[in-house]
Every structure is written in structure tokens, then in C-alpha cells.
Amino acid sequence: MKSQWDCLLQNLGEWHGSFTRFSIQGNELEDTPTVVSLEGLNGNKTIRQIVRRFTPAPSELFLEYSTLGRGILFFEAGAFSQGALQFAPFSEFGAEFGFIYGDRRLRFVQLFNRDSQCDRVTLIREHRAGTAVLECPPLAVEDLIGTWQGEATTLYPDWREPTTVSSTLKIQREGDRLLQELSFGSGTSSQAIASVAEIEDNRLLFTQSVQPIQVMLLPNGASSNCPVQIKKGDAFFLEVGWLIQPNLRQRMIRSYSDKGEWLSLTLVTEQKVSVK
């Protein structure tokens, strides 16, 4: 198994794209062209990262690092998430999720304000310098309908051995509602979760849970899934998805306990096996 540092190295290169900020209703507010460069120094023992933004006011951010913080974990192909180790009321909170597929990357940032409300989200679409721009269409409800089978790999911040289980996600539409059934594991350790969402334009609203959840359907096949407002004393998760191809999707889930502690990071890679 690769080290966390070797997994990070899958992201080396010069990435061209943009940072696009959305309202919590899913409306585009601002789009900023960017170039992000990740260069290995000293035999790839150090990373130099340069972030260039070109509008509205050009800027550059330089970083160099040779170790990884406790709030970040990488999967073998280079996908990652970094964010807060602990949720606490009356303080800002959030996380970034990053996917990589060939010469494309998709990153997403979810940020919560001091009232624990999700109020800032940013979609980052990137491709390697010198490669063609291959952007997926905006994600639509119809893209999700069907049966998805895959594999879920979970990493832990305490460095214990990763775990991998099979997963099945069934999604169907009934009028203005979306019905979802998720099962994972096998045998006596299998679990199943059913949920229902109201469809509202480019959003899915799960209002029947302890913490109401909103899923935003966004450009380039992206989706953002998080509580509308995090409630102290309740476990919760943050999730971002990417429909890479019509029948191939990845989802990444950052899970927190009822005490606000970061518990795990899960990457689900799933294939659509049925459209019903």
C-alpha cells in the first residue's frame, strides 16, 4: 500500500481551471480562472504549491511543505479530503474534497458559518496543462436514477488499517420525490438506509432526518451533500460526488461523531448497472 505522501504525489502537475462560488440555493455567484501548480522538490520530499487567480484581482499564493497535517487523508489514486478535525458551535467549520481521474480533477469546498449553517460552497474544475478540456454536463436528477453497485473504502485519522465493503445504491423517482435505498457490507454486518428527498429545481431536500440535508446538483457532474445546519450533539457527514461518466460515479464522505470528532473518510466508486 502506498504511503500518504506517495498518494499526494499523484496530484503533481500544473492544473488549469476555475474556482466557482455558488449560493446555498445553487446559483452561480462568481467564477475565477485559476492555475494551480504542484511541483516536487528534493526528490519529491518537498512540495511547492502555487495558486494563481486571474480575476477580479490577480493574486498568487505560495506554499511549501514536506509533511501532511492531521486533517487530511489521501486515497491511492490521489483523491483526498482535508478539513477540520473537530466541529464546535460558534466557530467556522468546513472541508475540501478532491477527486482525480486521468488528467482531470474536481475539488469542492463546503464552509459553515459561526451559526453552523452552510453558507459558502466552491466548485473547482481543473485539467492538466496541455490536455483537452473534457467537462461533464451539469448533474441532473435523471442521471442519478437507477441501481449503482460499487466499493466503499474507508480511511481513518488514527491510521488504523483501511476497510473496504461492497455497496448498492438504488434511486428512483416518484413525481417530485426521490427515493433512495443504500446498502453496504455483507452477511451479518450488512446495513441498509432508506431516505426520501423533495426535488426542488437543482436541489434535493431530505427534511425527514434529525438534521435536514440538502444535495446541490451542479456543473461538471458534481453534487454537494451536507446538513443545512449542523446541530450540536448529533452525528453528521459531509459528502461530495462526481459523475465522471454516465455510468461511473465517485462519492467521498467525511463522517463526524455526535461529539463533533472527525471519525473517517470514505471513497465510494460505483457503476450504474440498471436504469430502473
C-alpha positions in Angstrom: 0.0 0.0 0.0 1.3 3.5 -0.9 2.2 5.9 1.8 0.0 9.0 2.3 2.9 11.1 0.8 3.0 8.9 -2.3 -0.7 9.2 -2.7 -0.3 13.0 -2.6 2.2 12.8 -5.5 -0.5 11.6 -7.8 -1.6 15.3 -7.9 1.7 16.7 -9.1 1.5 18.9 -12.2 0.0 22.2 -13.4 -3.7 22.3 -13.2 -5.8 24.9 -15.2 -9.4 25.6 -14.3 -11.6 27.8 -12.2 -12.9 28.4 -8.8 -16.7 28.8 -9.0 -18.7 30.1 -6.0 -22.3 29.2 -5.5 -25.1 30.3 -3.2 -26.7 27.7 -1.0 -29.6 27.7 -3.4 -27.2 26.5 -6.2 -26.9 29.8 -8.1 -23.5 30.7 -9.5 -22.2 33.9 -7.8 -18.6 34.2 -9.1 -16.2 32.3 -11.4 -12.4 32.9 -11.2 -9.9 31.4 -13.7 -7.0 29.7 -11.9 -3.8 27.8 -12.4 -2.6 25.5 -9.5 0.9 24.1 -9.7 2.2 21.3 -7.5 5.9 20.6 -8.0 8.0 18.1 -6.2 11.4 19.3 -4.9 14.3 17.4 -3.4 13.4 14.1 -4.9 9.7 14.8 -4.2 10.3 15.1 -0.5 9.0 18.7 -0.5 6.0 20.0 -2.4 5.9 23.6 -3.8 2.3 24.7 -4.4 1.4 27.9 -6.3 -2.2 29.1 -6.7 -2.7 31.8 -9.3 -6.1 33.6 -9.5 -6.7 35.9 -12.5 -9.9 37.8 -11.7 -11.3 40.0 -10.2 -7.9 41.0 -8.8 -4.9 38.8 -9.9 -3.1 37.1 -7.0 -0.6 34.4 -6.2 -0.3 32.1 -3.1 2.9 30.2 -2.5 3.2 27.2 -0.2 5.9 24.7 0.6 5.5 21.6 2.8 7.2 18.3 3.5 4.7 16.8 5.9 0.9 16.4 5.9 -1.5 17.8 8.5 -3.7 15.6 10.7 -6.8 16.8 9.0 -6.0 15.4 5.5 -6.2 11.9 4.1 -5.4 10.6 0.6 -6.6 7.5 -1.3 -4.1 5.6 -3.5 -5.2 7.2 -6.8 -4.7 10.7 -5.3 -8.3 11.6 -4.2 -8.3 13.4 -0.8 -10.2 15.4 1.7 -8.9 17.9 4.2 -10.7 19.8 6.8 -11.5 20.4 10.5 -10.7 17.6 13.0 -13.4 18.9 15.3 -16.8 20.6 14.9 -17.6 23.2 17.5 -20.6 25.5 17.8 -20.0 29.3 17.3 -16.9 28.8 15.1 -16.3 28.4 11.4 -16.1 24.9 10.1 -15.6 23.2 6.7 -13.8 20.8 4.5 -12.4 20.3 1.0 -12.8 17.3 -1.2 -10.6 16.4 -4.2 -11.2 13.8 -6.9 -8.7 12.9 -9.7 -9.5 10.9 -12.9 -6.8 10.8 -15.6 -5.9 14.4 -16.5 -9.0 15.8 -14.7 -9.5 16.9 -11.2 -12.7 18.1 -9.4 -12.4 19.7 -6.0 -15.2 21.1 -3.8 -15.2 23.2 -0.6 -18.1 23.3 1.9 -17.9 26.1 4.6 -20.2 26.7 7.6 -20.5 30.0 9.4 -20.5 30.6 13.2 -24.2 29.7 13.3 -23.2 26.3 12.0 -25.1 27.0 8.7 -23.7 26.0 5.3 -23.2 29.4 3.6 -20.3 29.1 1.2 -19.6 26.4 -1.4 -17.0 26.5 -4.1 -16.6 24.1 -7.1 -13.1 23.8 -8.6 -12.8 22.2 -12.1 -9.3 21.5 -13.4 -7.4 19.8 -16.2 -3.7 19.2 -16.6 -1.8 21.8 -18.7 -1.6 20.6 -22.3 -4.6 18.3 -22.2 -8.1 18.8 -23.6 -10.9 20.2 -21.5 -13.4 17.4 -21.0 -16.1 18.7 -18.8 -19.2 16.6 -17.9 -22.7 18.1 -18.3 -24.4 19.6 -15.2 -25.7 16.9 -12.9 -29.5 16.2 -13.3 -31.9 14.1 -11.3 -32.3 11.8 -14.2 -28.6 11.0 -14.1 -28.9 9.5 -10.7 -31.9 7.2 -11.2 -31.1 3.6 -11.3 -29.1 1.0 -9.4 -25.5 1.7 -8.6 -23.1 -1.1 -7.4 -19.6 -0.4 -6.1 -17.0 -0.5 -3.4 -16.5 1.8 -0.4 -13.0 2.2 1.0 -12.7 3.9 4.4 -9.6 5.6 5.8 -9.2 6.6 9.5 -7.4 9.6 11.0 -5.9 7.3 13.7 -4.0 5.4 10.9 -5.7 2.1 11.6 -6.0 -0.3 8.6 -8.4 0.8 5.9 -11.6 -1.1 5.4 -13.4 -2.0 2.1 -17.0 -3.1 1.7 -19.4 -3.6 -1.2 -22.2 -1.1 -1.7 -25.5 -0.8 -3.6 -27.4 2.4 -4.1 -30.9 2.3 -5.6 -32.5 5.6 -6.6 -36.0 6.0 -8.1 -38.3 9.0 -8.8 -41.9 9.3 -7.8 -43.3 12.6 -9.0 -41.5 15.4 -7.1 -39.8 12.9 -4.7 -36.6 10.9 -5.0 -36.5 7.6 -3.1 -33.1 6.3 -2.2 -32.0 3.0 -0.6 -28.4 2.4 0.3 -27.0 -0.9 1.5 -23.4 -1.8 2.3 -21.4 -4.7 3.7 -22.5 -8.3 3.6 -23.8 -11.1 5.8 -24.5 -10.2 9.5 -22.6 -6.9 9.1 -24.7 -5.6 6.3 -26.7 -2.3 6.8 -29.4 -0.6 4.8 -30.6 3.0 4.9 -33.7 4.4 3.2 -34.4 8.1 2.6 -36.8 10.3 0.7 -36.0 13.7 -0.8 -38.1 16.5 -2.2 -37.0 17.7 -5.7 -36.7 21.5 -5.9 -35.1 22.6 -9.1 -31.4 21.7 -8.9 -31.6 20.7 -5.2 -32.7 17.6 -3.3 -34.1 18.3 0.2 -34.0 15.5 2.8 -36.2 17.0 5.5 -37.3 13.9 7.4 -33.9 13.3 9.2 -32.8 14.7 12.5 -30.7 17.1 10.6 -32.3 18.3 7.4 -29.9 17.7 4.5 -29.5 19.5 1.1 -28.0 18.0 -2.0 -27.0 20.5 -4.7 -26.8 19.3 -8.3 -24.0 21.3 -10.0 -22.0 21.7 -13.2 -19.5 19.1 -14.4 -21.4 16.3 -12.8 -20.8 17.5 -9.3 -23.0 17.2 -6.2 -22.7 18.6 -2.7 -24.5 16.9 0.2 -24.4 18.3 3.7 -26.6 19.4 6.6 -28.4 22.8 6.1 -27.3 23.5 9.7 -25.2 21.3 11.9 -26.8 20.6 15.3 -24.7 20.1 18.4 -24.9 16.6 19.8 -25.9 14.9 16.6 -23.6 12.8 14.3 -23.4 14.1 10.8 -21.5 13.7 7.5 -20.3 15.9 4.6 -20.4 14.4 1.1 -19.3 15.4 -2.4 -20.0 13.4 -5.6 -18.7 13.4 -9.1 -20.4 11.8 -12.1 -17.3 11.1 -14.1 -19.1 9.3 -16.9 -22.8 8.5 -17.4 -22.3 5.1 -15.7 -19.4 5.9 -13.4 -19.6 7.9 -10.2 -17.5 8.6 -7.1 -18.6 9.9 -3.8 -16.5 10.9 -0.8 -17.9 11.1 2.7 -16.3 12.8 5.7 -18.0 11.5 8.9 -18.2 13.1 12.3 -19.4 11.7 15.7 -22.1 13.1 18.0 -19.3 14.9 19.8 -18.1 16.6 16.6 -15.0 14.4 16.2 -13.8 13.5 12.7 -14.2 9.7 12.5 -13.4 8.6 9.0 -13.1 9.4 5.2 -14.9 7.1 2.7 -14.5 6.9 -1.1 -17.2 5.1 -3.0 -16.6 4.2 -6.6 -19.8 2.9 -8.2 -21.1 1.8 -11.6 -24.7 2.1 -12.8 -25.9 -1.4 -13.5 -29.6 -0.6 -14.1 -31.5 2.5 -15.2 -34.6 1.5 -13.2 
